[in-house]
Amino acid sequence: MDTILRPLYYAVSWIIVQFHSFYSLMFDRDSGWAWGLSIVSLVVLIRICLIPLFVKQIKATRNMQALQPKMKAIQERYKSDRQRQSEEMMKLYKETGTNPLSSCLPIIAQSPFFISLYQVLNHIAQGKTVGVINQDLLNSARHAHIFGAPLSVKFMDSAHKVESLGATLTDVRVVTVIMIVLMSLSQFITQRQLMTKNVDLTVKTPFMQQQKMLMYVFPVMFAVFGINFPVGVLIYWLTTNVWTMGQQLFVIRRNPTPGSLAYKQRQERLRAKGKLKEDPAEIEAKQAAEAARAARQQPKRQTKAKRQQTGAPAGAGQPRTRASSGNGAAKQQPEDAKPEQGGSPRSAKSGQRKGQQRPQHPSSKK
């Protein structure tokens, strides 16, 4: 492994030495700030170079999210035939131009630099020259302290080794624990940010379950492996996690996944600023939906008492009339006409009937 990665040892050590020379103009060349900022600058330089791969990772992740329903259908259709299932999956990847490994490209590309930095710092901790770091630079890096902890020590190192570098075991463990917690917390926030804001919530897929599981697995992994990392490697990994968190926040805000919460928030911001014009088809669809909703509204059912009061036929409240036939003509009289004082309603009606003249038959005139 050392033989394969030896060129990278020289590359990583050379970059660190160049940054160290620059920061030595502002800080003591043997201080932890000069060496610590050199490691941070190395991370920034590597991550800038990995931006194109990060963009590919975003596209690949979105493509994988869009393909999840089709992938699930293939798994259900060929659940008893693993070979046919794999063939159909590969066919789907080929048709859509999706590479499942694209989402891992930044991590894969970054891992050789991480291993090389770990080996360089490990050589420094053991007092061995590596790459372009000579004996003079080796002594300077070994005794460089950041917040009281040498860059080359680990959480699990013995008190004797720590004291030989001019530090105490308590300082080393306090600094390493704080860095491990920050490293795990930044990883958790990054993954949670991805799950809660940049995932299409309208589609429930196994991919979302996997991401949710990784949200808890990755911080635990960092906490377990972190106790075996030198302080310099913890600085490297904490810096790259913070960079990833900020980079992802920028991408989610500017170019979120369609259908996600971040996408809706971005549309609302653009609409509030007047920079987003709604699609005419979308407006028409909304109007049609509102019209259909209004048409579905039924009148409220009334009780019998209310129907008798408010549901009376037209003309309610006016005196009802009664038609009496006479020679084919109808005379309208009020039905609730009051009789004269002292008389009864029946006598009043009979008096009215007596007062009416009967039509005579034409033959009776003779």
Residue pairs with C-beta under 8 A, 6 or more apart in sequence:
2 9
2 119
5 112
5 115
5 116
5 119
8 112
8 113
8 115
8 116
9 116
9 119
9 120
9 130
9 131
10 131
10 132
11 116
11 131
12 42
12 113
12 116
12 117
12 120
12 131
13 120
13 130
13 131
13 132
13 133
14 131
14 132
15 42
15 45
16 35
16 38
16 39
16 42
16 120
16 133
17 38
17 132
17 133
17 137
19 37
19 38
19 41
19 42
20 29
20 34
20 35
20 38
20 137
23 33
23 34
23 37
23 38
24 34
26 34
27 33
27 34
27 37
28 34
29 140
30 140
30 143
30 144
31 144
31 145
32 144
32 145
32 146
32 147
32 150
32 151
33 146
34 144
35 140
35 141
35 144
35 146
35 151
35 232
36 144
36 146
36 151
36 232
36 235
39 117
39 151
39 232
39 235
39 236
39 239
40 235
40 239
42 113
42 117
42 236
43 236
43 239
43 240
43 243
44 239
44 243
46 110
46 113
46 240
47 240
47 243
47 244
47 247
50 106
50 109
50 110
53 105
53 106
53 109
54 106
54 247
56 102
56 105
57 102
57 103
57 104
57 105
57 106
58 251
58 255
59 102
60 98
60 99
60 100
60 102
60 103
60 105
61 103
62 257
63 96
63 97
63 98
64 98
64 100
64 103
64 207
65 199
65 200
65 203
65 205
65 207
65 257
67 92
67 96
67 98
68 203
68 205
68 206
68 207
69 203
69 205
70 92
71 89
71 92
72 205
72 206
74 85
74 88
74 89
74 92
75 85
77 88
78 84
78 85
78 88
79 85
92 98
93 99
93 100
101 108
110 240
114 233
114 236
114 237
117 232
117 233
117 236
118 229
118 230
118 233
119 130
120 130
120 131
120 133
121 151
121 152
121 230
121 232
121 233
122 230
123 129
123 130
123 133
124 130
124 133
124 138
124 141
124 142
124 151
124 152
124 232
125 142
125 152
125 153
125 154
125 230
127 138
127 142
128 138
129 135
129 138
133 141
141 151
141 152
142 150
142 152
142 165
143 150
143 165
143 166
144 150
144 151
145 151
145 166
145 167
146 175
146 231
146 235
147 171
147 175
148 167
148 168
148 171
148 172
148 175
149 167
149 171
149 172
149 175
149 176
149 231
150 162
150 165
150 166
150 167
150 172
150 231
151 230
151 231
151 232
151 235
152 165
152 230
152 231
152 232
153 161
153 162
153 165
153 167
153 172
153 230
153 231
154 176
154 227
154 228
154 229
154 230
154 231
155 172
155 173
155 176
155 177
155 180
155 226
155 227
155 228
156 227
156 228
157 172
159 169
162 168
162 169
162 172
163 169
172 231
175 231
176 226
176 227
176 231
176 234
179 226
179 231
179 234
179 235
179 238
180 222
180 223
180 226
180 227
180 234
181 223
182 238
183 222
183 226
183 234
183 237
183 238
183 241
184 219
184 220
184 222
184 223
184 226
185 219
186 238
186 241
186 242
186 244
186 245
187 218
187 219
187 222
187 241
188 215
188 216
188 218
188 219
189 245
190 241
190 244
190 245
190 248
191 211
191 214
191 215
191 218
192 215
193 245
193 248
193 249
193 252
194 211
194 248
194 252
195 208
195 211
195 212
195 215
196 261
197 252
197 256
197 260
197 261
197 262
198 248
198 252
198 256
198 257
198 260
198 261
198 262
199 208
199 211
199 257
199 260
200 257
200 258
200 259
200 260
201 259
201 260
201 261
202 259
203 259
222 237
226 234
226 237
229 237
252 262
253 262
253 266
254 266
256 262
256 263
256 265
256 266
257 263
267 276
270 276
271 278
302 310
302 311
319 334
319 335
319 336
320 334
320 335
320 336
321 332
321 333
321 334
321 335
322 332
322 333
322 335
323 330
323 331
323 332
324 330
324 331
324 333
324 356
326 356
326 359
327 359
333 352
337 348
339 345
339 347
339 348
340 348
